[in-house]
Amino acid sequence: ELEDLDREYVELLEAYEEQTTMTFELMQEMNRVFYAYGTSEELEKAGVIVKEGGFIGIGKKPALKGDFNDEYFTEIDLTKAKSIDVEGGEKIKIITDHPSSTYNVVSTGASHKVNIIDAKNFWKVSKYLVVIVD
């Protein structure tokens, strides 16, 4: 009986370890978020954004491309990234949807820092952040 119990214990332990590994991998996948930044021209050329709307080419606004180039993005863990550094330009514009109450931007010359105050709600609408540098 002890041998049977020992074998059952080993089987249960192996099943537990497998479930733990699967849970860890799933959590890592759920916490993956991405960001990209650059000038409007750079992001458009890289296949990240398109300019939509407007009238006769005037007033078009940048938006995330439907089939965007995800290789242009940098991957981060939303539970660890409390801020994102953006370099270049005098000002930045976030074009993806993120509630304004969940972040703030601190700028010093051409260096900008997007401080994420509430990561859960910041990444709720989109797991992709696109910042245009002007």
C-alpha positions as CSV (number, residue, x, y, z in Angstrom):
1,E,0.0,0.0,0.0
2,L,2.9,2.4,0.8
3,E,4.3,1.8,-2.7
4,D,1.0,2.6,-4.3
5,L,0.6,5.8,-2.2
6,D,4.2,6.8,-3.0
7,R,3.5,6.3,-6.7
8,E,0.3,8.3,-6.5
9,Y,2.1,11.0,-4.6
10,V,4.7,11.3,-7.3
11,E,2.1,11.5,-10.0
12,L,0.2,14.2,-8.1
13,L,3.5,16.1,-7.6
14,E,4.3,15.9,-11.3
15,A,0.8,17.1,-12.3
16,Y,1.1,20.0,-9.8
17,E,4.5,21.0,-11.2
18,E,3.1,20.9,-14.7
19,Q,0.2,23.1,-13.8
20,T,2.5,25.5,-11.9
21,T,4.7,25.9,-15.0
22,M,1.6,26.4,-17.3
23,T,0.3,29.1,-14.9
24,F,3.6,30.9,-14.8
25,E,3.8,30.9,-18.6
26,L,0.2,32.1,-18.9
27,M,0.9,35.0,-16.4
28,Q,4.0,36.0,-18.4
29,E,1.9,36.1,-21.6
30,M,-0.8,38.1,-19.9
31,N,1.7,40.7,-18.6
32,R,3.4,41.2,-22.0
33,V,2.9,44.7,-23.3
34,F,4.6,46.7,-26.1
35,Y,5.6,50.2,-26.9
36,A,7.1,52.1,-29.9
37,Y,8.1,55.7,-30.5
38,G,9.5,57.8,-33.2
39,T,8.6,60.6,-35.5
40,S,5.3,60.3,-37.5
41,E,7.3,59.6,-40.6
42,E,9.5,56.9,-39.0
43,L,6.4,55.1,-37.5
44,E,4.5,55.4,-40.8
45,K,7.6,54.0,-42.8
46,A,7.9,51.2,-40.2
47,G,4.3,50.1,-40.8
48,V,3.1,51.0,-37.3
49,I,0.7,53.9,-38.0
50,V,-1.4,55.3,-40.8
51,K,-2.8,58.8,-41.2
52,E,-6.6,58.7,-41.4
53,G,-9.5,61.1,-41.8
54,G,-9.2,64.6,-42.9
55,F,-10.4,66.3,-46.0
56,I,-8.4,66.3,-49.3
57,G,-5.2,65.4,-47.4
58,I,-5.7,68.1,-44.7
59,G,-6.3,67.3,-41.1
60,K,-5.3,63.6,-41.2
61,K,-4.7,62.1,-37.8
62,P,-2.3,59.3,-37.0
63,A,-3.7,56.0,-35.8
64,L,-2.4,52.5,-35.1
65,K,-2.4,50.6,-38.4
66,G,-4.7,47.6,-38.6
67,D,-2.1,45.1,-39.5
68,F,0.8,47.0,-37.9
69,N,4.4,45.7,-37.8
70,D,4.7,44.3,-34.3
71,E,8.5,43.7,-34.8
72,Y,9.0,47.4,-34.4
73,F,7.8,47.4,-30.8
74,T,9.7,46.8,-27.6
75,E,8.3,44.2,-25.2
76,I,8.0,45.0,-21.5
77,D,6.3,43.4,-18.4
78,L,3.4,45.6,-17.3
79,T,4.0,44.5,-13.6
80,K,7.6,45.8,-13.7
81,A,7.6,48.8,-16.0
82,K,6.6,51.9,-14.0
83,S,7.9,54.3,-16.7
84,I,8.9,54.4,-20.3
85,D,11.7,56.7,-21.6
86,V,11.2,58.5,-24.9
87,E,14.0,60.4,-26.5
88,G,13.9,63.1,-29.2
89,G,11.8,66.0,-30.1
90,E,10.4,68.8,-28.0
91,K,7.1,67.2,-27.3
92,I,5.4,63.8,-27.6
93,K,1.9,62.7,-28.4
94,I,0.4,59.3,-27.3
95,I,-1.8,58.1,-30.2
96,T,-3.0,54.8,-28.7
97,D,-5.9,54.7,-26.2
98,H,-4.8,54.9,-22.6
99,P,-6.9,56.8,-20.0
100,S,-5.2,60.1,-19.2
101,S,-5.7,59.6,-15.4
102,T,-3.4,56.5,-15.5
103,Y,-0.2,58.2,-16.6
104,N,1.7,61.5,-16.7
105,V,4.5,62.8,-18.9
106,V,7.6,64.5,-17.5
107,S,9.7,66.3,-20.2
108,T,13.1,67.8,-19.9
109,G,14.3,69.1,-23.3
110,A,14.4,66.2,-25.7
111,S,14.0,63.6,-22.9
112,H,10.5,62.5,-22.0
113,K,9.3,60.0,-19.4
114,V,5.8,58.4,-19.5
115,N,5.2,57.6,-15.8
116,I,2.5,54.9,-15.5
117,I,0.5,55.5,-12.4
118,D,-2.1,52.7,-12.7
119,A,-0.7,50.0,-14.9
120,K,-3.8,47.7,-14.8
121,N,-6.0,50.5,-16.3
122,F,-3.3,52.0,-18.5
123,W,-2.9,48.8,-20.5
124,K,-6.6,47.8,-20.2
125,V,-7.7,49.1,-23.6
126,S,-4.6,48.4,-25.6
127,K,-1.4,46.3,-24.9
128,Y,0.4,48.5,-27.4
129,L,1.6,52.1,-26.7
130,V,2.6,54.3,-29.6
131,V,4.2,57.7,-29.0
132,I,4.9,60.2,-31.7
133,V,7.9,62.5,-31.1
134,D,7.7,66.0,-32.7
